[in-house]
Amino acid sequence: MPDNAITAQGSCLCGAVRLAVTAGKQNIGACHCQMCRTWGGGPLLALESVTQVDIDGEEHVTVYPSSDWAERGFCGRCGTHLFYRLKRGDHYAIPAGLVDGAQAWTFDTQIFIDVKPPWYAFANHTRDMTSQEVFDAYQGDG
């Protein structure tokens, strides 16, 4: 595991699902797409360099195929958002608020910045990607 890799654990609100997550680096990204904002009521803030996800209580996980290329998982008992993942490839985004502890996260990326509503803005200096740049970057993955 690289020096800056982290392992983190977390659970849904009711405790029926527990996740153990390994991430290649300590970065958080924000997604401003309409689907993420509808799903969570605001931008999705998520661990983006996830290399492994182990799920305990998988029988309580409901997966919703939200697009042709991705799906979203949530606890079927309490509704906690658990992950966004590409249908092909190994890309997972784990909501940052789901994992326990106070890791030294770095908020470094915002995607779908061109569809972000004007009524909020983050102060952090980030790499900003438009919708087209995101689709171009992940075209081979999903």
TINUGU-190580 format. One line per 2 residues: their letters; for each residue x, y, z of N, C-alpha, C, O, CB. Coordinates in steps of 0.02 Angstrom, whole numbers, always signed. Each point is the difference from the previous one (the first is absolute). Glycine has a CB too. Layout:
# TINUGU-190580
a) X/Y/Z/X/Y/Z/X/Y/Z/X/Y/Z/X/Y/Z  ... .
***
This chain:
# TINUGU-190580
mp) +43/-59/+0/-43/+59/+0/+45/+62/+0/+47/+3/+40/-141/-65/+22  +81/+111/-106/+40/+61/-2/-1/+37/+66/-46/-9/+40/+23/+18/-162 .
dn) +74/+33/+134/+5/+37/+63/-60/+43/+15/-19/+7/+58/+141/-7/-74  -153/+29/-34/-56/+44/+12/-67/-35/-4/-53/+32/+4/+121/+61/-48 .
ai) -69/-160/+36/-62/-38/-2/-30/-2/+70/+35/+4/+51/+7/-73/-148  -108/+61/+99/-35/-3/+63/-48/-58/+1/-21/-25/-53/+31/+149/+66 .
ta) -27/-146/+46/-55/-47/+8/-49/+34/+47/+20/+33/+48/+54/-137/-67  -137/+95/+6/-52/+31/+41/-59/-47/+4/-10/-43/-43/+48/+159/+10 .
qg) -76/-108/+85/-60/-41/+10/-58/+46/+15/+8/+56/+23/+61/-153/+18  -128/+71/-55/-59/+38/+15/-61/-45/-4/+5/-58/-20/+49/+162/-22 .
sc) -110/-77/+61/-62/-38/-4/-58/+46/-16/+5/+61/+6/+40/-145/+76  -99/+53/-102/-61/+37/-13/-31/+23/+66/+25/-19/+54/-45/-47/-160 .
lc) -31/+105/+104/-32/+27/+60/-25/-55/+47/+6/+6/+61/-39/+94/-127  +5/-154/+39/-29/-52/+42/+50/-54/+19/-14/-42/+43/-94/+65/-97 .
ga) +168/-22/+22/+51/-49/+17/-6/-66/-37/+40/-45/+12/-35/+98/+97  -54/-60/-153/-9/-63/-36/+55/-13/-51/+15/-57/-16/-138/+69/+33 .
vr) +153/+42/-43/+53/-6/-50/+62/+35/+26/-2/+57/+22/-82/-61/-117  +141/-31/+92/+65/+28/+19/+45/-4/-61/+0/-50/-36/-14/+18/+159 .
la) +53/+84/-134/+48/+1/-54/+71/+7/+27/+11/+37/+49/-97/+13/-126  +132/-85/+47/+72/+11/+10/+27/+22/-67/-9/-34/-51/+19/-53/+146 .
vt) +22/+144/-97/+21/+32/-62/+76/+12/+1/+27/+23/+50/-140/+31/-63  +146/-71/-41/+70/+19/-10/+2/+50/-57/-28/-12/-53/+71/-101/+95 .
ag) -9/+168/-31/+6/+52/-51/+74/+13/-13/+41/+1/+46/-150/+52/-11  +126/-45/-99/+69/+10/-20/+30/+66/+23/+61/+5/+9/-86/-74/-106 .
kq) -17/+118/+108/+23/+63/+29/-58/+33/+36/-57/-22/-6/+143/+37/-85  -72/+36/+129/-49/+30/+44/-36/+58/-33/-1/+55/+26/+70/-89/+71 .
ni) -100/+21/-155/-32/+55/-34/-76/-8/-1/-28/-54/-4/+129/+67/-66  -133/+45/+73/-73/+6/-4/-16/+40/-62/+32/+50/-15/-46/-57/+142 .
ga) -37/-15/-163/-24/+37/-57/-72/+18/+9/-36/-32/+39/+118/-27/-113  -104/+110/+39/-70/+21/+1/-29/-9/-69/+30/+21/-50/-8/+62/+143 .
ch) -80/-114/-97/-36/-6/-63/-61/+44/+3/-40/-4/+46/+82/-115/-64  -49/+162/-34/-55/+48/-3/-54/-20/-51/-44/+40/-15/+125/+48/+49 .
cq) -78/-150/-61/-49/-19/-50/-70/+0/+30/-9/-8/+61/+95/-60/-121  -136/+76/+18/-69/+2/+23/-19/-64/+36/-36/+2/+50/+8/+73/-145 .
mc) +52/-133/+71/-18/-63/+31/+27/-4/+72/-37/-21/+45/+36/-33/-158  +63/+73/+124/+28/-1/+68/-37/+50/+45/-13/-15/+58/+125/-18/-104 .
rt) -128/+91/+19/-35/+50/+41/-70/-24/+17/-25/+15/+55/+93/+76/-109  -101/-126/+9/-66/-28/+14/+6/-56/+51/-41/-5/+46/+2/+36/-162 .
wg) +89/-73/+108/+10/-58/+44/+12/+21/+72/-29/-29/+46/+76/-35/-142  -6/+115/+106/+20/+18/+68/-22/+68/+24/+16/+19/+56/+77/-92/-74 .
gg) -128/+111/-23/-22/+66/+21/+53/+53/-6/-10/+57/+22/-66/-114/+54  +133/+41/-105/+55/+47/-10/+56/-37/-36/-10/-57/-20/-21/+123/+124 .
pl) +88/-34/-112/+54/-34/-35/+23/-62/+38/-1/+0/+62/+37/+110/-111  -15/-161/+14/+28/-59/+32/+73/+13/+17/+40/+13/-45/-121/-89/-19 .
la) +98/+73/+127/+69/+5/+23/+23/-71/+15/-28/-33/+44/+13/+152/+5  +65/-143/-86/+16/-71/+4/+74/-14/-4/+39/+38/-30/-148/-61/-21 .
le) +129/-33/+82/+67/-27/-8/+4/-25/-72/-42/-40/-21/+54/+8/+145  +38/+55/-161/+3/-16/-71/+55/-49/-20/-3/-27/-55/-43/+139/+37 .
sv) +95/-123/+60/+56/-44/-18/-8/-68/+33/+49/-30/+23/+26/+129/-35  -136/-124/+14/-15/-63/+34/+27/-58/-42/-14/-6/-59/-89/+56/+113 .
tq) +142/-93/-21/+29/-58/-35/-32/-65/+22/+6/-51/-34/+100/+113/+25  -140/-62/+67/-33/-60/+24/-58/+18/+46/+6/+46/+40/+102/-110/-50 .
vd) -163/+27/+3/-58/+9/+43/-22/-69/+23/-15/-44/-41/-21/+151/-18  +33/-116/+125/-27/-62/+28/-64/+18/+37/-2/+46/+41/+118/-98/-29 .
id) -169/+15/-27/-66/+15/+27/-22/-58/+44/-3/-57/-21/-26/+128/-79  +12/-55/+162/-30/-47/+47/-73/+19/+7/-16/+58/+13/+127/-77/+51 .
ge) -156/-29/-74/-71/+16/+0/-26/+13/-70/-49/+36/-9/+60/+10/+123  +22/-76/-162/-16/+12/-71/-73/-17/-16/-29/+26/-48/+148/-49/+20 .
eh) -149/-22/+67/-70/-18/-12/-47/+59/+12/-58/-2/-22/+84/-115/+54  -3/+170/+1/-40/+59/+12/+13/+56/-51/-31/+53/+2/+31/-83/+119 .
vt) +47/+17/-167/+17/+51/-50/-48/-5/-59/-10/-54/-28/+132/+51/+63  -151/+59/-54/-41/+5/-60/+41/+41/-51/+28/+52/+17/-139/-59/+49 .
vy) +113/-17/-127/+37/+33/-53/-49/+26/-51/-43/-36/-25/+145/-37/+44  -94/+137/-36/-43/+33/-49/+42/+16/-61/+48/+38/+5/-123/+9/+85 .
ps) +57/-75/-150/+37/+17/-61/-20/+70/-24/-50/+8/-36/+56/-131/+4  +32/+173/+52/-19/+70/-12/+15/+25/-70/-25/+53/-20/+44/-35/+140 .
sd) +21/-54/-158/+14/+18/-69/+24/-61/-37/+5/-55/+29/+25/+174/+4  -15/-111/-97/+26/-56/-39/+69/-23/+24/+19/-57/-12/-84/+99/-86 .
wa) +102/+3/+131/+69/-15/+18/+13/-6/+75/+55/-21/+20/-24/+80/-123  -79/-40/+146/+14/+0/+72/-61/-20/+40/-56/-1/-24/+141/+90/+5 .
er) -71/-105/+82/-53/-18/+47/+16/+27/+69/+58/+16/+15/-83/-120/-82  -26/+109/+108/+6/+29/+67/-27/-50/+50/-52/-31/-11/+41/+149/-33 .
gf) +47/-126/+99/-21/-47/+51/-20/+36/+63/+29/+51/+18/+47/-137/-65  -127/+59/+81/-23/+28/+62/-26/-55/+45/-17/-54/-24/-12/+162/-34 .
cg) +25/-95/+123/-27/-48/+47/-75/-5/-11/-35/+50/+1/+126/-25/+83  -115/-85/-95/-71/-11/-11/-42/+9/+63/-61/+4/-5/+92/-81/-86 .
rc) +0/+79/+149/-36/+10/+63/-7/+73/+19/-54/+24/+16/+95/-135/+22  +16/+148/-40/-3/+70/+24/+11/+52/-55/-10/+59/+11/+52/-101/+97 .
gt) -21/+20/-168/+7/+45/-57/+67/+35/-6/+10/+39/-46/-129/-22/+56  +166/-30/+36/+66/+32/-3/+33/-14/-67/+1/-57/-24/+11/+47/+148 .
hl) +16/+62/-155/+37/-7/-63/+66/-34/+15/+37/+22/+44/-92/+81/-94  +71/-155/+13/+60/-40/+13/+54/+8/-54/+59/+2/+16/-131/-82/+43 .
fy) +52/+85/-122/+50/+6/-53/-32/+20/-66/-60/-8/-11/+130/-77/+69  -27/+112/-100/-13/+10/-72/+54/-42/-32/+58/+5/+21/-110/+114/-12 .
rl) +36/-159/-59/+52/-38/-34/-16/-8/-74/-58/-1/-20/+82/-60/+126  +29/+57/-145/-8/-13/-71/-19/-73/-9/+24/-43/+37/+60/+134/-68 .
kr) -126/-105/-18/-20/-69/-13/+57/-41/-28/+4/-60/+11/-120/+100/-32  +161/-8/-16/+60/-34/-26/+61/+33/+31/+1/+61/+10/-58/-91/-120 .
gd) +106/-9/+126/+59/+27/+32/-7/-4/+75/-47/-30/+26/+66/+106/-124  +27/-46/+133/+3/-5/+73/-11/+66/+35/+16/+5/+59/+61/-99/-74 .
hy) -104/+144/-18/-7/+66/+31/-59/+2/+50/-57/-12/-18/+107/+64/-85  -33/-36/+165/-49/+13/+53/+9/+71/+25/+56/+25/+4/-58/-148/+29 .
ai) -52/+155/-16/+1/+63/+38/-40/-13/+63/-59/-19/-3/+69/+94/-103  +22/-65/+163/-31/-13/+65/-14/+67/+33/+46/+40/+9/+13/-152/+3 .
pa) -122/+125/+7/-15/+64/+33/+46/+13/+60/+8/-43/+43/-127/+31/-80  +149/+70/+38/+49/+17/+52/-29/-4/+70/+34/-20/+47/+24/+93/-129 .
gl) -120/-55/+90/-31/-1/+66/-15/-70/+26/-17/-8/+58/-31/+117/-86  +54/-159/-15/-15/-68/+19/+56/-31/+42/-13/-43/+43/-55/+32/-146 .
vd) +130/+31/+92/+56/-32/+34/+14/+33/+67/-6/+61/+7/+54/-94/-118  -27/-7/+158/+15/+23/+67/+68/+33/+3/+43/-12/-43/-115/-79/+90 .
ga) +83/+131/+4/+66/+28/+13/+10/+68/-31/-41/+24/-40/+83/-139/+47  +13/+145/+11/+17/+67/-24/+64/-2/-41/+49/+34/+16/-105/+17/+85 .
qa) +56/-90/-154/+58/-4/-43/+16/+69/-29/-43/+44/-4/+16/-163/-23  +89/+126/+8/+23/+63/-29/-18/+2/-74/+43/-6/-43/+52/+13/+127 .
wt) -160/+1/-98/-23/+1/-69/+24/+63/-36/+12/+52/+31/-113/-119/+2  +109/+61/-98/+16/+57/-43/-56/+6/-51/-9/-44/-42/+135/+29/+59 .
fd) -162/+70/-15/-53/+13/-49/+34/+30/-61/+22/+58/+2/-111/-39/+88  +94/-59/-144/+42/+23/-55/-32/+0/-70/+31/+23/-47/+60/-66/+114 .
tq) -153/+19/-73/-30/-5/-67/-74/+16/+3/-35/-18/+47/+121/-68/-80  -110/+120/-19/-71/+10/-10/-17/-19/-72/+32/+22/-47/-37/+71/+134 .
if) -46/-135/-94/-20/-22/-67/-71/+25/-15/-39/+14/+45/+114/-116/-36  -90/+105/-74/-62/+28/-25/-8/+72/+25/-54/+23/+18/+1/-138/-21 .
id) +109/+150/+3/+2/+69/+25/-44/+46/-43/-24/+51/+24/+140/-71/+22  -125/+2/-109/-40/+42/-45/-75/-4/+13/-38/+40/-27/+127/-56/-57 .
vk) -111/-32/+125/-71/-5/+17/-13/+14/+74/-55/-10/+25/+41/-73/-117  +65/+107/+127/-7/+18/+70/-46/+61/+5/+9/+48/-37/+107/-93/+65 .
pp) -165/+43/+17/-43/+58/+7/+39/+60/+28/+50/-10/+35/-149/-66/-18  +79/+136/-33/+38/+59/+22/-9/+16/+74/+36/+44/+25/-48/-1/-140 .
wy) -33/-74/+151/-15/+19/+68/+47/-29/+53/-9/+13/+59/-107/-4/-95  +166/-48/+16/+51/-22/+48/+67/-2/-35/+4/-6/-61/-88/-61/+126 .
af) +138/+71/-25/+68/-5/-27/+46/-22/+57/-11/+19/+58/-11/+72/-145  +72/-130/+71/+49/-21/+48/+61/+46/-4/+18/+23/-54/-58/-143/+47 .
an) +71/+134/+63/+57/+45/+3/+66/-35/-19/+47/+33/-20/-106/+31/+108  +62/-130/-83/+61/-37/-14/+22/+9/-73/-41/+5/-45/+10/-87/+133 .
ht) +97/+84/-98/+27/-1/-68/-1/-73/-23/+30/-43/+32/+45/+146/-12  -110/-116/-75/-9/-69/-24/+12/-5/-74/+0/+51/-36/-82/-71/+127 .
rd) +93/-40/-114/+0/-14/-72/-74/-5/-19/-37/-41/+28/+151/-21/-28  -135/+102/-47/-70/+2/-21/-8/-30/-70/+37/+18/-46/-56/+84/+116 .
mt) -28/-148/-76/-12/-34/-64/-72/+11/-22/-47/-6/+40/+135/-81/-13  -97/+103/-91/-66/+7/-28/-30/-69/-14/+34/-51/+6/-2/+162/-58 .
sq) -95/-113/+35/-34/-62/-17/+37/-37/-55/+13/-60/+4/-122/+110/+30  +127/-13/-87/+34/-31/-57/+68/-28/+21/+20/-55/-22/-80/+133/-56 .
ev) +96/-42/+119/+66/-24/+23/-7/-64/+41/+42/-45/-4/+0/+163/+5  -95/-123/+39/-12/-61/+39/-15/-58/-46/+30/-54/+7/-72/+122/+89 .
fd) -3/-58/-144/-17/-54/-46/+60/-21/-41/+9/-60/-13/-126/+103/+8  +158/+4/-16/+61/-16/-38/+48/-41/+43/+31/-47/-25/-45/+152/-43 .
ay) +21/-87/+132/+47/-35/+44/-21/-70/+16/+43/-44/+7/-14/+153/+41  -94/-121/-42/-25/-66/+21/-30/-40/-57/-28/-54/+11/+7/+101/+100 .
qg) +27/-23/-172/-32/-33/-57/+22/-73/-6/-42/-43/-14/+37/+153/-45  +67/-126/+70/+24/-68/-5/-20/-43/+59/+3/-61/-4/+91/+103/-62 .
dg) -114/-10/+123/-16/-38/+60/-73/-19/+6/-17/-44/+39/+111/+102/+16  -136/-26/-90/-70/-15/+12/-43/+24/-53/-61/-9/+3/+81/+13/+113 .
***
